[in-house]
Amino acid sequence: MEPSIVPKEMIIIKEKTEYNKGDIITYKDNFGKFITHRIVAIEDGRFKTKGDSNFEADDFIEKQAIEGKVIFHSYILGMFFLYMLKPLLLIIIVLYLLYVLLK
């Protein structure tokens, strides 16, 4: 989705009752993988999406596959959760285990 959303950004999505052309959405593909792309066409209640830097659009998806519309994204928060929270959580777990074992 570059340049709109760069890798490692945290995104927040919200389920909507309707989606429009130009909306950035997250949907689940046939393999259960989450994909975030922009809606480029709507035909017969189905949505064609495309990543901003992709040359070709994806196949049409059904509305049921859409998890929600991107309402917020932040690189700073993404980096915080990716790199800062994991070590902090690990330290808390280790300290708790030490506390329980040495009690």
N, C-alpha and C positions, 0 to 999 in steps of 0.2 A: 504494500500500500504506500510505499514511498512515492512521493515526498510528503504526502498527507500524514501518514502514521509510519514511524520508523521502527525497525526491530527493537525489541526490549522495552517498548513503551507499555505502560499499563493502560488498559482500556476498560471503561465501564459501559455496559450495554443495558438497554431497557426495552422490554417487550412492548410493542405497539400494536394497535388494532389494524393500522394500515401503514404501508411503506410506499415511498415515492421514488421516482427516478432521481438519482443523485445522492440518495441516502447511503451512508456507509453502514453495512450490516455485518453481523456475525451469524454464520449458519453452520450446521453440521453436515458434512458430506456423507456419502454412502459407507465410508469406513469409520465413521464416528469422529473424524478429525474436525476441529473447529477452524473455519476459514473466515477471514474478515476481508470483504471486498465491497466495491461500490455498485449499486444497482444502475445498470445502463439501459435496460428496457423492461417493460412489463407487457406481457401478452397473455390473455385468457387467464388471469389470476396467477400466472407463473412469472418468475423473476429471472432475468439474465444479469449476471454479475461479472465484474472484471476488476482485477487489481489495477491500481493507477499506473504502475510501470509495466504491466503486461501488455503484449501485443494483441493477444486474442482473448475474447470473452469466454467465460465458462459456459457449460450447458445450463439450460433452464433448471431452476429449482422450485419446489413447491413452497407455499407459505409456511407449511408445518415444519419445514427444515430450518426456518429462521429462528434463531435464539433471541435476537433483539437488534436494535439500532444503537450504534456507537453514540453516546451522549457526552463522553469525556475521555480524553487521553492525555497522558503525561509521561514524558521521558524521565523526569526526575523521580517521580514516584515509582516508576517501573524499575529503575536502577536501585532505588532504596529497597524495594521488596525483593529484588533478585539477589542483591549482594550483601545488604546490611542485615536483613531480617533473618536469613538462614544462619549465619554465625551466632547471632544473638540468641536465637531459639535453641541452638545446639548447646551454648554455654548454660542457658537456664536449665535444660534437661540434665546436663552433666552435674550441675550444682545440686539439683534436686535429688538425683540418684546418690550423690555423695552424702547429702544430708540424711537420706533414708538409711543408707548403709552404715553410717557412722553414729547413728542415733543411739 
